[in-house]
Amino acid sequence: MDTTTLAAFLAVDLLLVFTPGADWAYAITAGVRGRSVVPAVAGLVAGYAGYTLLAVAGLVVIVANSATLLTALTLAGAGYLVWLGCGVLRQPAVLTVSEDEAGSSRLRVMLKGAGTSGLNPKALLLYFSLFPQFIDPAGGWPVATQTGLLGTLHMTACAVVYLAVAVLARTVLRTRPAAARAVTRVSGALMIAIGGFLLVERLTGR
């Protein structure tokens, strides 16, 4: 793949990554709640790593072309976002989490992050609709290699942007408990809204 193609893909991909959504909401919540934002961001990236592996294996095409599988994935992802958002609203951010408590919950934070990005059907469609535009089957590189490279670029972009979002949220809101709770509630409400939109979109066939 030539550098022009990679630069064009990265430009489009960054526009999408910079668009606030469920991933942003989770990164902000993690930044406000936890002592370390790395587990949350690692979880979000891990979810996309799963999609990258599916894309490399070619299974993403099968899933995207199966109405039943896509509907099941959408419903699972939407339900998960609603559940996660409700949990955030029930327990607003607390900036005085102890080190032991934060350490014991790192795996849980990472798994929630992986679920947030991994169960997002929009990510599946992103891989299926965006990647093929930048892959040249007749090029010198195998399609699987090109797909893996694009997936790696996307995961890197996500890691950098979400880490910056989480750190910024923690830094700015650390001395503002009331603002931190308000932002956390907004993040939770955003997760619920996105999950509800996905449910309505899939159930109405739009």
Secondary structure by P-SEA (a helix, b strand, c coil): ccaaaaaaaaaaaaaaaacccaaaaaaaaaaaccccaaaaaaaaaaaaaaaaaaaaacaaaaaaacaaaaaaaaaaaaaaaaaaaaaaaaccccccccaaaaaaaaaaaaaaaaaaccccaaaaaaaaccccccccccccccaaaaaaaaaaaaaaaaaaaaaaaaaaaaaaacccaaaaaaaaaaaaaaaaaaaaaaaaaaaacc
